[in-house]
Amino acid sequence: MSYLIRSVRVEEWPAVKELRLLALRDPVAHLAFLETYEQGLARPDSFWQERTAGGAEGSDRTQQIVAEGPDGGLVGTLTVLIEEAGTKDWAGFPVEQRQGHIVGVFVRPEYRGIGLTEVLFDAGLEWAWSRGLERVRLIVHEDNGRARTFYRRAGFLPSGVVVPLGEDSGGRELEYVLERTERAERT
């Protein structure tokens, strides 16, 4: 592959914004992301600048990994957040151990099926393991079959934790986890 997998750079906020807005237009965006295209579009540039800076190269708490295509454009992304034991997660559940949380996974449709998602995950997990984390999780909508299939192939397994969504959202979110020892046994 002639793609560069790396951490996002602070000055790339316009490309991060453009990639996220494209992700929010994906046919499964309503299952995969907790915001709509309209909400993302309405955010000021300062939001995108702060978001990009927070996950940029050198951050110890959050890392946004990107796939840079041959033309220099961003073609895929995922973000790893560190959640500290004793805090509450985005859904209000207690975090019982220091762990990574993968969010915002997206690859442009024309670049799917060539292994970029796997490489993005490998880079995200490598970053998490290098921070001493022994567990990484992600949350996926029960109806997002494409994502659930990929996550299982990557070694993530359902934990049994279910996050109910509001009545107007429909369905449930499921937690999938990967323990560092499980990853080592699979490779």
FENDAZI-V638183 format. One record per pair of residues at least 12 apart in sequence whose C-alpha atoms are under 10 Angstrom apart, sorted by the first residue. I is the first residue (numbers start at 1). GAP is how many residues later the second one is. D is the distance in whole Angstrom. If there is no record, write none. Layout:
# FENDAZI-V638183
I&GAP&D + I&GAP&D
This chain:
# FENDAZI-V638183
1&68&9 + 1&69&9 + 1&113&9 + 1&114&9 + 1&115&9 + 2&66&9 + 2&67&7 + 2&68&6 + 2&69&10 + 3&63&10 + 3&64&6 + 3&65&6 + 3&66&5 + 3&67&6 + 3&68&9 + 3&69&9 + 3&70&10 + 3&71&10 + 3&72&9 + 3&113&8 + 3&116&10 + 4&62&8 + 4&63&6 + 4&64&5 + 4&65&7 + 4&66&8 + 4&68&9 + 4&70&9 + 4&112&10 + 4&115&10 + 5&60&7 + 5&61&6 + 5&62&5 + 5&63&6 + 5&64&9 + 5&69&10 + 5&71&9 + 5&72&9 + 5&111&9 + 5&114&7 + 5&115&7 + 5&117&10 + 5&118&7 + 5&119&10 + 6&50&10 + 6&51&8 + 6&57&10 + 6&58&8 + 6&59&6 + 6&60&6 + 6&61&7 + 6&62&8 + 6&71&10 + 6&114&9 + 6&117&8 + 6&118&10 + 7&48&8 + 7&49&6 + 7&50&5 + 7&51&9 + 7&52&10 + 7&56&7 + 7&57&6 + 7&58&4 + 7&59&6 + 7&60&9 + 7&61&10 + 7&70&9 + 7&71&10 + 7&72&9 + 7&116&9 + 7&117&9 + 7&120&10 + 8&44&7 + 8&45&8 + 8&46&10 + 8&47&7 + 8&48&5 + 8&49&6 + 8&50&10 + 8&55&8 + 8&56&6 + 8&57&6 + 8&58&6 + 8&59&9 + 8&60&10 + 8&66&9 + 8&69&9 + 8&71&10 + 9&43&7 + 9&44&7 + 9&46&8 + 9&47&5 + 9&48&6 + 9&49&9 + 9&55&9 + 9&56&10 + 9&57&10 + 10&38&10 + 10&39&7 + 10&40&9 + 10&41&9 + 10&42&6 + 10&43&5 + 10&44&8 + 10&45&8 + 10&46&6 + 10&47&8 + 11&38&8 + 11&41&8 + 11&42&8 + 11&45&9 + 12&36&10 + 12&37&8 + 12&40&7 + 12&41&9 + 12&44&9 + 12&61&10 + 12&62&9 + 13&32&8 + 13&33&9 + 13&34&9 + 13&35&6 + 13&36&5 + 13&37&8 + 13&38&8 + 13&39&5 + 13&40&8 + 13&43&10 + 14&31&8 + 14&34&7 + 14&35&8 + 14&38&9 + 15&33&10 + 15&37&10 + 15&58&8 + 15&59&7 + 15&60&10 + 16&32&7 + 16&33&9 + 16&35&9 + 16&36&7 + 16&48&10 + 16&50&9 + 16&58&8 + 16&60&10 + 16&61&9 + 17&23&8 + 17&24&9 + 17&26&10 + 17&28&9 + 17&30&9 + 17&31&6 + 17&32&9 + 17&34&9 + 17&35&9 + 18&22&10 + 18&23&9 + 18&30&10 + 18&56&9 + 19&54&10 + 19&55&7 + 19&56&8 + 19&57&8 + 19&58&8 + 19&87&8 + 19&88&9 + 19&89&8 + 20&13&10 + 20&17&9 + 20&20&8 + 20&21&9 + 20&28&10 + 20&56&10 + 20&57&9 + 20&84&8 + 20&85&10 + 20&86&8 + 21&15&9 + 21&16&6 + 21&17&9 + 21&18&10 + 21&19&6 + 21&20&7 + 22&15&8 + 22&84&9 + 22&85&10 + 22&86&8 + 22&87&10 + 23&13&10 + 23&14&8 + 23&53&10 + 23&54&10 + 23&81&9 + 23&82&9 + 23&83&6 + 23&84&8 + 23&85&8 + 23&86&9 + 24&12&6 + 24&13&5 + 24&14&9 + 24&15&9 + 24&16&8 + 24&17&10 + 24&82&10 + 25&12&6 + 25&13&10 + 26&80&9 + 26&82&9 + 26&83&9 + 28&113&10 + 28&115&9 + 28&116&7 + 28&117&10 + 28&118&9 + 28&119&10 + 29&77&10 + 29&115&10 + 30&111&9 + 30&114&10 + 30&139&9 + 31&109&8 + 31&110&6 + 31&111&8 + 31&112&7 + 31&113&6 + 31&114&10 + 31&116&10 + 31&138&9 + 31&139&10 + 31&140&9 + 31&141&10 + 31&142&9 + 32&71&9 + 32&72&8 + 32&73&8 + 32&74&9 + 32&107&9 + 32&108&7 + 32&109&7 + 32&111&10 + 32&112&7 + 32&115&8 + 32&141&10 + 33&70&9 + 33&71&7 + 33&72&9 + 33&107&9 + 33&108&9 + 34&70&9 + 51&13&10 + 52&12&8 + 55&24&7 + 55&25&8 + 55&26&9 + 56&23&10 + 60&21&9 + 60&22&8 + 60&67&10 + 60&68&10 + 60&71&8 + 61&19&8 + 61&20&6 + 61&21&5 + 61&22&8 + 61&23&10 + 61&39&9 + 61&67&10 + 61&70&9 + 62&17&7 + 62&18&6 + 62&19&5 + 62&20&6 + 62&21&9 + 62&38&9 + 62&39&9 + 62&40&10 + 62&65&10 + 62&66&9 + 63&15&8 + 63&16&6 + 63&17&5 + 63&18&7 + 63&19&9 + 63&39&10 + 63&61&8 + 63&64&8 + 63&65&9 + 64&13&7 + 64&14&6 + 64&15&4 + 64&16&6 + 64&17&9 + 64&38&10 + 64&39&9 + 64&40&9 + 64&41&10 + 64&56&10 + 64&60&8 + 65&12&6 + 65&13&5 + 65&14&6 + 65&15&8 + 65&40&10 + 65&54&10 + 65&55&7 + 65&56&9 + 65&58&7 + 65&59&7 + 65&62&9 + 66&12&7 + 66&13&9 + 66&39&10 + 66&40&10 + 66&41&9 + 66&50&10 + 66&53&10 + 66&54&7 + 66&57&9 + 66&58&10 + 67&40&8 + 67&49&7 + 67&50&9 + 67&52&9 + 67&53&7 + 69&42&9 + 74&33&9 + 74&34&9 + 75&31&8 + 75&32&6 + 75&33&6 + 75&34&9 + 75&35&9 + 75&36&7 + 75&37&10 + 75&41&9 + 76&28&10 + 76&29&8 + 76&30&5 + 76&31&4 + 76&32&6 + 76&33&9 + 76&35&8 + 76&36&9 + 76&40&7 + 76&41&8 + 76&44&8 + 77&26&9 + 77&27&7 + 77&28&6 + 77&29&5 + 77&30&6 + 77&31&9 + 77&39&9 + 77&40&8 + 77&43&7 + 77&44&9 + 77&47&10 + 78&24&7 + 78&25&6 + 78&26&5 + 78&27&4 + 78&28&7 + 78&29&9 + 78&39&9 + 78&42&7 + 78&43&8 + 78&45&9 + 78&46&7 + 79&21&10 + 79&22&8 + 79&23&6 + 79&24&5 + 79&25&6 + 79&26&7 + 79&27&10 + 79&41&9 + 79&42&9 + 79&45&7 + 80&19&10 + 80&20&6 + 80&21&5 + 80&22&5 + 80&23&6 + 80&24&9 + 80&25&10 + 80&41&10 + 80&43&10 + 80&44&6 + 80&45&8 + 80&47&8 + 80&48&7 + 80&56&9 + 80&57&9 + 80&58&9 + 81&18&8 + 81&19&6 + 81&20&5 + 81&21&6 + 81&22&8 + 81&43&10 + 81&47&9 + 81&55&9 + 81&56&10 + 82&16&7 + 82&17&6 + 82&18&5 + 82&19&6 + 82&20&9 + 82&46&8 + 82&49&9 + 82&51&8 + 82&54&9 + 83&12&7 + 83&13&9 + 83&14&8 + 83&15&6 + 83&16&5 + 83&17&6 + 83&18&7 + 83&50&10 + 83&53&10 + 84&12&8 + 84&13&7 + 84&14&4 + 84&15&7 + 84&16&9 + 85&12&4 + 85&13&5 + 85&14&8 + 86&12&9 + 89&12&10 + 91&72&7 + 91&73&9 + 91&74&9 + 92&71&10 + 93&68&10 + 93&70&9 + 97&36&9 + 97&37&9 + 97&38&8 + 98&34&9 + 98&35&7 + 98&36&8 + 98&37&8 + 98&38&9 + 99&29&8 + 99&30&10 + 99&32&10 + 99&33&9 + 99&34&6 + 99&35&7 + 99&36&5 + 99&37&6 + 99&38&7 + 99&78&10 + 99&80&10 + 100&24&9 + 100&25&8 + 100&27&9 + 100&28&6 + 100&29&9 + 100&31&9 + 100&32&10 + 100&33&7 + 100&34&8 + 100&35&6 + 100&36&4 + 100&37&6 + 100&38&8 + 100&77&10 + 100&78&10 + 101&23&10 + 101&24&10 + 101&27&9 + 101&34&9 + 101&35&6 + 101&36&5 + 101&37&5 + 101&38&8 + 101&75&10 + 101&76&9 + 102&19&9 + 102&22&8 + 102&23&9 + 102&26&10 + 102&34&7 + 102&35&6 + 102&36&5 + 102&37&8 + 102&75&10 + 103&34&9 + 103&35&7 + 103&36&8 + 103&37&9 + 104&34&10 + 105&12&8 + 105&15&9 + 105&16&9 + 105&42&9 + 106&14&10 + 107&13&9 + 117&33&9 + 117&37&10 + 118&32&9 + 118&33&10 + 118&35&9 + 118&36&7 + 121&30&10 + 121&33&8 + 122&32&9 + 124&12&10 + 125&53&9 + 125&55&9 + 125&58&9 + 128&52&10 + 129&51&7 + 132&48&10 + 133&46&9 + 133&47&8 + 134&44&8 + 134&45&6 + 134&46&5 + 134&47&8 + 134&48&10 + 135&42&7 + 135&43&6 + 135&44&4 + 135&45&6 + 135&46&9 + 135&47&10 + 135&48&10 + 136&20&9 + 136&40&9 + 136&41&6 + 136&42&5 + 136&43&7 + 136&44&8 + 137&19&8 + 137&20&9 + 137&21&9 + 137&22&9 + 137&38&7 + 137&39&6 + 137&40&4 + 137&41&6 + 137&42&9 + 138&13&9 + 138&18&9 + 138&19&10 + 138&20&10 + 138&35&10 + 138&36&8 + 138&37&6 + 138&38&5 + 138&39&7 + 138&40&9 + 139&19&9 + 139&22&9 + 139&23&9 + 139&24&8 + 139&33&10 + 139&34&6 + 139&35&5 + 139&36&5 + 139&37&6 + 139&38&9 + 140&18&10 + 140&22&10 + 140&23&9 + 140&32&8 + 140&33&5 + 140&34&5 + 140&35&6 + 140&36&8 + 141&21&10 + 141&22&9 + 141&23&10 + 141&24&9 + 141&29&10 + 141&30&7 + 141&31&6 + 141&32&4 + 141&33&6 + 141&34&9 + 142&20&9 + 142&21&10 + 142&29&7 + 142&30&6 + 142&31&6 + 142&32&6 + 142&33&10 + 143&27&10 + 143&28&8 + 143&29&8 + 143&30&9 + 143&31&10 + 144&29&9 + 148&26&9 + 148&28&9 + 151&25&8 + 151&26&9 + 151&27&10 + 152&24&8 + 152&25&10 + 152&26&10 + 154&24&9 + 154&29&9 + 154&32&9 + 155&21&9 + 155&22&8 + 155&23&6 + 155&24&9 + 155&27&8 + 155&28&7 + 155&30&10 + 155&31&7 + 155&32&10 + 156&19&9 + 156&20&6 + 156&21&5 + 156&22&5 + 156&23&8 + 156&26&9 + 156&27&9 + 157&18&8 + 157&19&5 + 157&20&5 + 157&21&7 + 157&22&9 + 157&25&10 + 158&16&7 + 158&17&6 + 158&18&4 + 158&19&6 + 158&20&9 + 159&15&8 + 159&16&6 + 159&17&6 + 159&18&6 + 159&19&9 + 160&14&7 + 160&15&7 + 160&16&8 + 160&17&10 + 161&12&9 + 161&13&6 + 161&14&5 + 161&15&8 + 161&16&10 + 162&12&5 + 162&13&6 + 162&14&10 + 163&12&8
